């Protein structure tokens, strides 16, 4: 353990996890007994995904190190190679930064790489969002693997905490704090429609859908086939209804999906595609959207807090808790079209979000402060039920 403030390294690899890490990062920065180093990796460092590392620095947060992981391809081999680059890069980063604890969120492969490097170097890992289940993606196995390497757990709900206990994690190491995404929702500045349009660079129709479709890495039906079903369903809706797409992540087939989305946006009126929106624009778009559609976890985690209906497509989020505002459907154009028509008629009010109350970040910092010696966390036993 280093002298002075205790040093936390936070790893972020994409716009999605950064949006969830923003308020834990701010809480850590506000705590004088902690020192923070942010490590950016993955999609943050790629121009084709919006070079979103610039969003971190625009938020006034220093980026201590940048670890390149992405390769030229977007197939499974490229993903495996990216994991290898990430393990080596994070090992060297941790040597230079010498953190006392590594804070990781979620289940992406670059975060899996960071966990491997930290675990081998005997650095305690605090893991956010462990214990969830997403049957339709490789992320499920990455998430559980990170949980087994982690020393401290901050799941978003009681069901996830139960699964962590089932994985053999000790009760006293598990703290169900809620989703930090709700922290962001409650604290994000509200933009006027005019300010939002200026920030986006285009006008917004009175009614619009907010759409995101990521690769489905374990499904038998190829991701591009599923996206084409979604695009066919979207082509059939009233053209006066706008569509704002955020592009897919850097999983296998992500680039092919993005090319198809961008081509669709060029063909259909009132349709816009953004590589990245950043947390503030994204949440303000969600706040005003008629429907959130696709297979992103934000449709389950954040949209219910705005009373915005979600059309959740396919198996990618299968296993997660759902609010009453979420409509599940198969990745087939008729099913998607029927779900969209239903969602467009819904006016949810008082939706109960199962992922907490917006104080998760404060709880995380309180738990970390209360542990006198983080180095002792690396020693743990499998706890049989």
C-alpha positions in Angstrom: 0.0 0.0 0.0 1.4 3.4 -1.0 1.9 6.3 1.4 -0.5 9.2 1.3 -3.8 9.0 -0.6 -4.7 5.5 -1.7 -4.4 5.2 -5.5 -7.3 3.9 -7.6 -6.9 3.1 -11.3 -10.2 3.2 -13.3 -10.2 1.5 -16.7 -12.7 2.6 -19.4 -13.0 1.1 -22.8 -16.1 2.5 -24.5 -18.7 5.3 -24.4 -21.0 2.9 -22.7 -18.9 2.1 -19.6 -17.6 5.6 -19.4 -21.2 6.9 -19.0 -21.6 4.5 -16.1 -18.2 5.3 -14.6 -18.5 9.1 -14.8 -20.1 9.6 -11.4 -17.9 7.1 -9.5 -14.9 8.9 -11.0 -16.3 12.2 -9.8 -16.9 10.9 -6.3 -13.4 9.5 -6.2 -12.0 12.8 -7.3 -13.9 14.6 -4.5 -12.5 12.2 -1.9 -9.2 13.7 -0.5 -8.0 10.3 0.8 -8.0 8.9 -2.7 -5.8 9.4 -5.8 -7.3 8.6 -9.3 -5.7 7.5 -12.5 -8.0 6.9 -15.5 -6.8 4.5 -18.2 -8.5 4.7 -21.6 -8.5 1.8 -24.0 -10.5 0.1 -26.7 -13.0 2.1 -28.7 -12.1 5.4 -26.9 -8.9 5.5 -29.0 -10.4 4.9 -32.4 -11.6 7.6 -34.8 -14.2 5.3 -36.3 -15.9 5.0 -33.0 -15.8 8.8 -32.3 -12.4 9.1 -30.5 -14.4 9.3 -27.3 -11.2 9.7 -25.2 -11.8 13.4 -26.1 -15.1 13.3 -24.2 -13.2 12.2 -21.0 -10.8 15.1 -21.2 -13.6 17.5 -22.2 -15.2 16.5 -18.9 -12.1 17.8 -17.1 -10.8 14.3 -16.3 -7.1 13.6 -16.9 -6.3 10.4 -18.8 -3.2 8.9 -17.2 -2.5 6.3 -19.8 -3.9 5.1 -23.2 -3.8 1.4 -24.0 -4.3 0.5 -27.7 -6.1 -2.8 -28.1 -8.2 -2.6 -31.4 -6.8 -4.2 -34.5 -7.9 -3.8 -38.1 -10.5 -6.6 -38.3 -13.7 -7.1 -36.5 -13.9 -10.9 -36.4 -13.3 -13.3 -33.6 -9.6 -13.6 -34.3 -9.2 -9.8 -34.1 -11.0 -9.9 -30.8 -8.7 -12.6 -29.4 -5.7 -10.7 -30.5 -7.1 -7.5 -28.9 -7.3 -9.3 -25.6 -3.7 -10.4 -25.8 -2.6 -6.8 -26.6 -4.7 -5.6 -23.7 -3.2 -7.9 -21.2 0.4 -6.9 -22.1 -0.5 -3.2 -22.2 -2.3 -3.2 -18.9 0.6 -5.1 -17.2 3.0 -2.3 -18.2 0.5 0.4 -17.3 0.1 -1.0 -13.8 3.9 -1.2 -13.4 4.1 2.5 -14.2 1.1 3.8 -12.3 1.4 1.4 -9.3 -2.2 1.6 -8.2 -3.4 0.2 -4.9 -6.7 -1.0 -6.4 -8.2 -1.3 -9.9 -11.8 -0.4 -10.5 -13.5 -2.2 -13.5 -17.0 -2.1 -14.8 -18.9 -4.7 -16.8 -18.0 -7.4 -19.2 -16.3 -6.3 -22.4 -13.2 -8.1 -23.6 -10.8 -5.2 -23.0 -12.0 -5.0 -19.4 -11.4 -8.8 -19.2 -7.9 -8.1 -20.4 -7.4 -5.5 -17.7 -8.7 -7.9 -15.0 -6.2 -10.6 -16.1 -3.3 -8.2 -15.8 -4.4 -6.9 -12.4 -5.1 -10.3 -11.1 -1.7 -11.8 -12.1 0.0 -8.7 -10.5 -1.9 -9.2 -7.3 -3.7 -6.0 -7.5 -7.2 -6.0 -5.8 -10.0 -5.5 -8.3 -13.3 -3.8 -7.4 -15.9 -4.9 -10.0 -19.1 -3.0 -10.9 -22.1 -4.7 -12.5 -21.0 -8.3 -11.8 -23.6 -11.1 -11.3 -25.8 -10.1 -14.2 -26.8 -12.6 -16.8 -26.9 -11.9 -20.6 -27.4 -15.2 -22.3 -27.0 -13.9 -25.8 -23.4 -12.7 -25.7 -19.8 -13.7 -25.0 -19.9 -10.9 -22.4 -21.6 -13.3 -20.0 -18.5 -15.4 -19.6 -16.2 -12.4 -19.5 -18.3 -10.9 -16.7 -18.3 -14.0 -14.6 -14.6 -14.5 -15.1 -13.9 -10.9 -14.0 -16.0 -11.5 -10.9 -13.9 -14.5 -10.0 -10.7 -12.5 -10.3 -12.3 -9.5 -8.4 -11.9 -9.0 -4.7 -14.8 -6.6 -4.2 -18.2 -6.6 -5.9 -20.7 -3.8 -6.6 -23.6 -5.4 -8.3 -26.6 -3.4 -9.4 -29.3 -5.5 -7.8 -30.1 -8.2 -5.3 -30.5 -10.9 -7.9 -27.0 -10.2 -9.2 -25.7 -10.3 -5.7 -27.2 -13.7 -5.2 -25.5 -15.0 -8.3 -22.2 -13.7 -7.0 -22.7 -15.7 -3.8 -23.6 -18.7 -6.0 -20.2 -18.2 -7.7 -18.5 -18.7 -4.4 -17.9 -15.0 -3.5 -18.1 -14.0 0.2 -21.1 -12.2 1.5 -19.0 -9.4 3.1 -17.3 -8.7 -0.2 -20.6 -8.1 -2.1 -22.4 -4.7 -1.9 -25.6 -4.3 -4.0 -25.3 -0.5 -4.7 -27.6 0.0 -7.7 -26.7 1.2 -11.1 -24.4 4.2 -11.5 -26.3 4.9 -14.7 -29.2 6.2 -12.6 -26.7 8.5 -10.8 -25.9 10.0 -14.1 -29.6 10.4 -15.1 -30.4 12.3 -11.9 -27.4 14.6 -12.3 -27.2 15.2 -16.1 -27.9 18.8 -17.1 -31.1 19.1 -19.0 -30.6 20.5 -22.5 -33.2 22.6 -24.3 -34.4 21.2 -27.6 -32.5 23.9 -29.4 -29.3 23.3 -27.4 -29.6 19.5 -28.1 -30.1 20.1 -31.9 -27.0 22.4 -32.0 -24.9 19.8 -30.1 -26.1 17.1 -32.5 -25.6 19.2 -35.6 -29.1 18.5 -37.0 -32.8 19.1 -36.4 -34.8 16.6 -34.4 -38.3 15.6 -35.5 -41.1 16.0 -32.9 -41.2 12.2 -32.4 -38.1 10.1 -32.8 -36.7 6.7 -31.9 -33.3 6.3 -30.2 -31.8 3.1 -31.7 -28.7 1.1 -30.9 -27.9 -2.4 -32.2 -24.7 -4.2 -31.1 -23.3 -7.5 -32.3 -24.9 -10.6 -30.9 -21.8 -12.7 -30.3 -23.3 -16.0 -29.2 -26.6 -16.1 -31.3 -27.0 -18.7 -34.1 -28.6 -16.0 -36.3 -25.8 -13.7 -37.6 -25.8 -10.1 -36.2 -26.1 -8.6 -39.7 -29.1 -10.7 -40.5 -30.7 -9.5 -37.2 -29.9 -5.9 -37.9 -31.4 -6.2 -41.4 -34.6 -7.3 -39.8 -34.6 -4.3 -37.6 -33.9 -2.0 -40.5 -36.7 -3.5 -42.5 -39.1 -2.9 -39.6 -37.9 0.7 -39.2 -38.3 1.3 -43.0 -42.0 0.5 -42.6 -42.8 3.1 -39.9 -44.1 6.6 -40.6 -41.2 8.6 -42.2 -42.3 11.6 -40.1 -41.0 9.7 -37.1 -37.2 10.3 -36.8 -34.6 7.8 -35.9 -31.3 8.6 -34.1 -28.8 5.7 -34.2 -25.8 5.3 -32.1 -23.4 3.0 -33.8 -22.4 -0.5 -32.7 -19.5 -1.3 -30.5 -16.2 -3.0 -31.4 -17.2 -6.6 -31.0 -16.9 -9.0 -33.9 -19.0 -7.8 -36.9 -19.4 -4.3 -35.4 -17.9 -2.5 -38.4 -20.2 -4.4 -40.8 -23.2 -3.4 -38.7 -22.1 0.2 -38.7 -21.7 0.3 -42.5 -25.3 -1.0 -42.8 -26.7 1.5 -40.3 -24.9 4.4 -42.0 -26.2 3.3 -45.5 -29.8 3.1 -44.0 -29.5 6.6 -42.5 -28.5 8.0 -45.9 -31.6 6.4 -47.6 -34.3 7.2 -45.0 -35.5 10.7 -44.3 -35.2 12.0 -40.7 -32.6 9.3 -39.8 -29.2 10.1 -38.3 -26.2 8.0 -37.3 -23.7 9.0 -34.6 -20.5 7.2 -33.8 -20.8 8.4 -30.3 -23.0 10.9 -28.5 -21.4 11.2 -25.0 -23.3 10.8 -21.8 -25.0 14.2 -21.8 -26.3 14.2 -25.3 -27.3 10.5 -25.1 -29.3 10.9 -21.9 -31.0 14.1 -23.2 -31.9 12.3 -26.4 -33.3 9.4 -24.3 -35.3 11.8 -22.1 -37.2 13.1 -25.2 -37.4 9.9 -27.2 -40.7 8.3 -28.1 -39.1 4.8 -27.9 -35.7 3.3 -27.2 -35.1 0.4 -29.6 -32.4 -2.2 -30.1 -30.4 -4.5 -27.9 -28.4 -2.2 -25.7 -28.4 -2.5 -21.9 -29.3 1.2 -21.7 -32.8 0.3 -22.7 -33.1 -1.7 -19.5 -30.9 0.2 -17.2 -31.7 3.9 -18.0 -34.8 4.3 -20.2 -37.2 3.2 -17.4 -36.1 6.2 -15.3 -37.4 8.5 -18.0 -40.7 6.6 -18.4 -39.6 5.9 -22.0 -40.7 2.5 -23.5 -38.0 0.1 -24.7 -38.3 -2.4 -27.5 -35.6 -4.9 -26.7 -34.7 -7.2 -29.6 -33.4 -10.7 -29.4 -31.3 -12.5 -26.8 -28.5 -10.1 -26.1 -30.0 -8.8 -22.8 -31.7 -12.1 -21.9 -31.5 -12.7 -18.2 -31.4 -9.1 -17.0 -34.1 -7.6 -14.8 -36.8 -5.7 -16.7 -39.1 -2.8 -15.8 -42.7 -2.8 -17.0 -41.8 -0.4 -19.8 -39.7 -3.0 -21.6 -41.2 -4.9 -24.5 -39.2 -7.9 -25.7 -39.4 -9.3 -29.2 -37.7 -11.7 -31.6 -35.2 -10.4 -34.1 -37.7 -10.6 -36.9 -39.2 -7.7 -38.8 -42.9 -8.5 -38.1 -42.3 -9.0 -34.4 -40.2 -5.8 -34.2 -42.8 -3.9 -36.1 -45.6 -5.1 -33.8 -43.5 -4.2 -30.7 -42.8 -0.7 -32.1 -46.4 0.0 -32.8 -47.3 -1.1 -29.3 -44.5 1.0 -27.8 -45.5 4.1 -29.7 -48.9 4.0 -28.1 -47.6 3.6 -24.6 -47.3 6.5 -22.1 -45.7 4.9 -19.1 -45.9 6.9 -15.9 -44.2 6.2 -12.5 -42.2 3.3 -13.9 -40.2 1.5 -11.2 -36.6 1.1 -12.2 -35.3 -2.1 -10.7 -31.7 -0.8 -10.7 -31.7 1.6 -7.8 -32.1 5.1 -6.6 -29.2 7.1 -8.0 -26.8 6.9 -5.0 -24.7 4.0 -6.2 -21.5 6.1 -6.6 -21.7 7.4 -3.1 -22.1 3.9 -1.7 -19.1 2.6 -3.7 -16.8 5.3 -2.3 -18.1 4.7 1.3 -17.4 1.0 1.0 -13.9 1.7 -0.3 -13.2 4.2 2.5 -14.3 1.8 5.1 -11.8 -0.9 4.2 -8.5 0.0 6.0 -6.2 -2.2 3.9 -7.0 -2.9 0.3 -4.0 -5.2 -0.2 -5.7 -7.7 2.1 -8.5 -8.1 -0.4 -6.5 -10.2 -2.8 -6.7 -13.1 -0.4 -10.1 -14.8 -0.7 -11.6 -18.2 -0.5 -14.3 -19.9 -2.4 -17.4 -19.9 -0.2 -19.7 -22.9 -0.6 -23.4 -22.4 -0.2 
